[in-house]
Structure formats: C-alpha cells, structure tokens
C-alpha cells in the first residue's frame, strides 16, 4: 500500500518548513536564555525571517507550482505577498523591541515565537489552495494573535480585548467553516481550483452554493474587519499592547487579501455576480461607518482602527470591480490596484503605529490624540514624519496613499461604476478631516509637556525610513505597481 | 539648459524650501531668512529666460519637457508653457520674493518652517501652471493644499484652525471631483492623461456636460465663485500677511487657469451650453459681493471680498468666448496679483503697528505715515480700476467684450466700477484721512526701507502694466487664439 505514497515536492514550501523548524528551535533555545539576554531570541527571530526571504527567492520559479496534492500553491502572487510579509514582520519586530523591553510581562520568548507562528499561519493562508489549508493557516494566525493580545496580563483592557477577539474570532471561523462545508456539499471538493472547475462544468446546486457563499463572505468580512463585521476591530486595536496592535494592523491584511483572492477570484469567479454586490455593500458601509466613527474618537489607536475599517472597504472596491467587464486586462488592473492598496496601507499603518511606539515610554502609552499636541515644537522632524503618514492615509499627493487610492478609483471608473467612485471620494473627504486633526494637534497646538522624545536611535531611524518610504514610493510608485501587476498576471 | 527651465522653476523652490528647514535647524533664524531670500531670488532668475526666450508668435507649448513617470497608467512628467501660463509662472516667482521679504521682521515664530512652506508652495504652484499631464497637474494641485493649510493654521489669527480646516476640506472636495473627471477622460481617450490630447478628444454633449460640471465645481471652489466662496474671507482674515498675498495673488488664479486649460478646450460645447450659468454666477459675484464688501468693517475681509468680485470679472471674461474677453481676464488676473498682493501687504503693515484690522480703529494715518498713505492710495485706485493703473485695462477689455455679447451683461459688470470705487475709496478715506483717531495711530511710524522697497516694486508693476500693457497682451495673443480655436469648434459629430 505504500507504493502509492509519493513524497510531495517540498521545495515550494521550503520557507514555511524552515520557519516552522526555526520557530520550534527558538522556543527551545529561549528556555536557556536569561531574561536579560533576550536579544539572542530577537536576533534569531530576525535571522529566521531573513532566511525565509532568501529561501523564497531561491525556491521561486515564477511558475504556478502545486504541491501536497494540490493543497498548497506557490505562484508569483504568493511569493510577492510573502516577501512583503517578511519585510513587514521584520520591521514590526524592530518597532516592538524597545516597547516590550520596557514592559517585563511582555518581554518573553513567547512573544517572538508567537509572532513567528502567526507569520507561518499567514504564509500558509497566502499559499493555500484548499479550504482546509486556508482554515489551518487562519487558525494558526488567530490563535497566536489571541495569545499576543492577552500578553500584557496585568491590564484589564488587554484581557478584555483578548476575550472579545477570541469569541468573535471563533465565531468568524465557524461562519467560514460553515460556508466552506456548504460549498463542499455543492461541488464535492475542497480544493479551490477544483471548485472553480466544478462550477464551470455546471450541474451544481446553486442555492446551496449561494448559501455557502454568504457564509464564506461573512467569514472573510470578519477577518478583514469590514462593516458590519467590524465590531472587534476598535476594541482589539485599542486594548492590545501597542506593539501587538501594530502587528495586527499591518501584516494580516496581506494574508487577508490573499485569501479573498484565492477564495473569491480563483475559486468562485463564476459566482462573481453574486459576491460582487455583497462586496460593494460591505465596502460602502465600511467606508461610511469607518470614516464617520473615526471622527468621534479621542484615542489614536481607536481612530486608526476605524480608519483601518474604511481602508479595507476601499481595498475591496478594487477586488469588486475586477470582474465587471469580463475583460482580463481590466480584471488584472483592478486586482493589482487592490494589492497595491494593501501593500501601501501596510506601509502607512506600520509607520503610524511606529510613531505611537516612538512616543511611548515605560508606563506611558502615547495613544491618545492629545499626546500628539505640539509635537512640532518637541521634534519638528518626527512631526514631519507623522504629517507625511497622515496625509498619505488621507490620500493626498505626493505620498503613496494617493496613488493607492488613485489606482483603485481608476479601476472603479474603468468598470463604469461612476457612482461608486463618487461615493468613495466623498467618504475620503470625510476621512481627510480626522487625519487633518492629527496634523492640527501637532502643528497648531501647544505641547502639554515639553519632554523630549526618549526613544532609541534604531527606533528613530526606522520611523524616519518608514516615513520617507511613504513619500518615496509616493513619488515613484511605478515599481510596486508593476510588481503587483506582473505577479498577478503570472498567477491568475 | 532651456529644456530644463520649467523643472528648475518648480524644483528650485521646493528643494530650496527643504534647504531652508535644514538651515533653520543648523543655525539661527537669520540664516533661514537669508537662505529663503536667496532661493526665492534664484527661483525668480530662472524664470527670466522664459520671458526672454518666449516666441510670441507661437501659440503652442514651449519649453516642453516630456519624461515617462508612471508607465503603468501612461502618466508622464510633461511640462510646457504657453502664453497663458507663462505669465503666471513669472508672477508666482516674483510674488515669492515679495512674500519672503514681507515676512522678514514680522515672523519671529518658526521662521525656517514659515519660509520653507512658502517656497514649497511656490514650487508646487509653478508645477500646476506648467503641467501638461492630467495626473501631474492634479498631484501639484492637491499637494499645494498642504503648505497653505499649515501656513494658515500655524501663523494665522485666533480662528485659524477653523479657517484652515474649511479651506482644506472645501478645496479637497473640489479636487476629488476633478480626479474622477480626469479618470473618465483617461478611459475615453483610450488610456492617455495628456491634456493636449484631451483638447482634441471628440466627446458627445452629455459626457461633456458632466465633465464640465465636475471641472466647474473643482475650479469654482478655487476661484472662488459665488456661492462656494465662503472659505475665502475666513482664510484671508486668519492667514498671516504672506499667506493672504499668496492666496490672492496666485492661489486664486489656479481655479481660473483650470477653466482655460481644462473646461473650455475639453468641453467646448458644454461651455457654450452652460455659459449663461457661469456668466450669471460671475455677475452675482461682481455685483452682490461688491455690495457685501461695502459693508465690511474689517479691512482684510473687505479686500478679500473685493478679490471675489474681481475674480468674478475674470470668469465673466472667459465665457465671452472672444479674444478680448479672455485676454482681458488674463490681464485682470495678473493685475489683481499685483494689486491685491499690495493691498494685503498694506493692511499687514498697519496691522503690525496697531494690531487691528478694524477700519474703525484707524483714521488720519496720512498724518503719521505720509509715504505709506501715498502708495496705499495708488493701490486703492488700482483696486477701484482707475485708468493708468493695471486694474483698469483688464476690466475695460472685459466690459468691451461683454458689450458685444449683451448690453445688460456689460451694464451689470460695469456697475462694479462704481461699487468697487465706493468700497475701496470709502475704506481708504476712513482709514487714511481725517484727524488722528487715537493714540495708536499717533504712535505709528512710517514705512521702513524694506516695506518701501516692496511697495515701490509693486507700484512700478501696477503703473507699468497700466500705462503700457502691450508686452503682456502680446505674449498671450497667439495662445489665446489657439485656445479659441478649440473652444469655437464643436466636438460633436
């Protein structure tokens, strides 16, 4: 009976395997490391991520390669997203370092190992070609994040946020799983490409399928954090330790984008007419409620949470409009605009939370809007960086956020949805108000205290580089744009 | 070298602005001021060859630069000037020097940032006037909101935050609709963002009307036209003197320029179709806002309202669809740049001494500031459109153009000469003549050398243009004819 057993091609999954092995190794090594020497763990973590990136380069063929009986796919889209993922996690780890060192309950080896496991989960999600692989990756990510949110166990808000996240996250997973099982029932397969083929050949029970789709989209919406499945976002962003918020607010968006593409575009593209309208409603609601609720916030982390909701809504527009015309060129344009938007958003979001971390000290979280008062007096340069990040989020040129919005809107207009473009634009205008308010606090108001910013040099350099990248890629966006388009061209 | 003149005119002030920030963080404020002045002067000098090297017989684009920027969307770094935009590049570079000089002693707070913001603003505005690519235009158009937002918000008056937000959100609203129109044109033209290609793009009347309305909302906010003008008095009153000068002299021209570069040539049939709407709004601006100006008690607000009325003349001139109307409007815009800039500077001079802009707080200024009073009189006369000043030429040409169209339009427009004279001269009388009103006025010292130099140069410009407008009209003539070719030929087939 073992004659049938074929050793799967491990090469496409080399980075995942490497990361899993290293994460376990680091878990062991950390036991031998004293609390004061935790730098070892940190360095190993970063080296692991760099190693993953190198393996990604090495194992990439540029072709679409399936392995593990078609459960796992390695294509250019996954390569590119994973490379951005490693980069993001590396940056996030650098940002978090000073923050967790100052907070002893968080400065444990688990923090690093959980980050690595979460990263592994995201990598699996990005490369999944099977409902179960998606679910596996998603749960690995979610469970790691639940633990990370709760890591600051002395804080009641953190614990509460973790509980909320856990319960709602489990609910979302249930919805997703339920949707998947219905689609399995209708098509008889769990393989995403298989589902696509089965649907094309016809003879599928449509009503079960549509039911499944509704649950699937709800589950995805939960994970993306779009209205009306957004309730957990503000509480989790607010309650989690800022370094964890930074992590949640950046890297998982890349993975979420990937599973939306895999499930809806690779698998259920024939059902596009059904999911398109759902996504349009979700995205309009997200832009509306996200932007309006953000205005009322006094806490910066909450404000950014609502802004994340609106940004994800905007990103969905790109995916939505890809299928309208049936013209492959338009579709590619639309999907790549959404991908570019996600990457730009991750870059801006990392920078913004990085700024909060930069301003925080031991026992003090600079997460209230008031804390940014008069920053221009205290440090003109970092006020300038925050200014760039805020205007970029608002979509004002010369920053990357402008071209991100530009490319999505362009896709929307090309698809003939003029009203949708106008709606999106109007909500961006409302969004501009609260970003402007941050700039107002920094530049127009007097500082409450004049204490200089006491962050490490590495932190200062990183925030500056992040801010300059937002400006630099805003002036020369072509490179990332073409990378996205090329990767999708070779993957779809 | 001449191939890069426009790039230099854009990027010298912008990078110079960052240089000023560096100079300010290294040394003291005086270093920042000196660097800023140097950058402004160099920025002006590079625009001189534009004037001397400009071929007035050529109505097309000159000094063209074309480089690929974002090939994915066929967006190019495409610059060029014609007779319409060249004057504004020059005016902008010139006003920048005035602004840096105007803030020399007055601004003591965050000097480097102040000057940097104005220099960056100046570079961005040159970018707007010279862009021939729709997205490039838009990028400059919107980016220029950032420095002005900061200028009003940081160095402005007591209600500066309100004014800064209002300014930013109003203009952002306008420009976002512009963005959608640009994307629509991109698709209609089969994937091009070139403005010059859009000029030739055939479009049916329906789409033209939508495009025209999207453009109009965007540019009307910027001009500003009645009824979307309400941000302007707030912005002017709260802005520091330099900010008011830049707003009036250059920023208001951006919207009017947009009408000429986008609305008229891209949607000519819609322009004809909707011209009565624009003319109607323009006349309301001219007449009604003129009366509003009459009742103002704040000098800055009065001049701000008079700016709206003057810009109403400009949009009126455009939609007469005749060479004399458009040229008159262009002359009016350049003249308004000098005159309103000078008016705001004069108010700033008095404000620096008395810290009030209320007309009631003054009286008899001529007794303590004779030199100032004389120059102020000249600019007040120019603001009222007195012959031999630059203010007269433009208004005269526009009224002349309007008579050809319709007597009553011309009549309504001409009535503004009376209203304009009334509010300007009445304000001048109350502020400058009469007995010395109070001890504040009695303690006022006459203008110093720096202030005299600024006002003197502006006075020369105002008089020069009023007495001999030929060089200005000559430059724009061929380009205006070229524009009229596009406007007067229907695109509907």
HADDOCK unambig.tbl for C-alpha pairs under 7 A between the chains (distance, minus, plus):
assign (segid A and resid 396 and name CA) (segid B and resid 142 and name CA) 6.56 0.50 0.50
assign (segid A and resid 396 and name CA) (segid B and resid 143 and name CA) 6.41 0.50 0.50
assign (segid A and resid 397 and name CA) (segid B and resid 139 and name CA) 5.43 0.50 0.50
assign (segid A and resid 397 and name CA) (segid B and resid 142 and name CA) 6.59 0.50 0.50
assign (segid A and resid 397 and name CA) (segid B and resid 143 and name CA) 5.37 0.50 0.50
assign (segid A and resid 398 and name CA) (segid B and resid 139 and name CA) 6.71 0.50 0.50
assign (segid A and resid 398 and name CA) (segid B and resid 143 and name CA) 6.50 0.50 0.50
assign (segid A and resid 410 and name CA) (segid B and resid 183 and name CA) 6.02 0.50 0.50
assign (segid A and resid 413 and name CA) (segid B and resid 183 and name CA) 6.76 0.50 0.50
assign (segid A and resid 413 and name CA) (segid B and resid 184 and name CA) 6.59 0.50 0.50
assign (segid A and resid 414 and name CA) (segid B and resid 187 and name CA) 6.53 0.50 0.50
assign (segid A and resid 425 and name CA) (segid B and resid 176 and name CA) 6.29 0.50 0.50
assign (segid A and resid 429 and name CA) (segid B and resid 172 and name CA) 6.97 0.50 0.50
assign (segid A and resid 429 and name CA) (segid B and resid 173 and name CA) 6.34 0.50 0.50
assign (segid A and resid 443 and name CA) (segid B and resid 154 and name CA) 6.41 0.50 0.50
assign (segid A and resid 444 and name CA) (segid B and resid 153 and name CA) 5.84 0.50 0.50
assign (segid A and resid 444 and name CA) (segid B and resid 154 and name CA) 5.10 0.50 0.50
assign (segid A and resid 478 and name CA) (segid B and resid 70 and name CA) 5.28 0.50 0.50
assign (segid A and resid 478 and name CA) (segid B and resid 72 and name CA) 6.75 0.50 0.50
assign (segid A and resid 482 and name CA) (segid B and resid 72 and name CA) 6.74 0.50 0.50
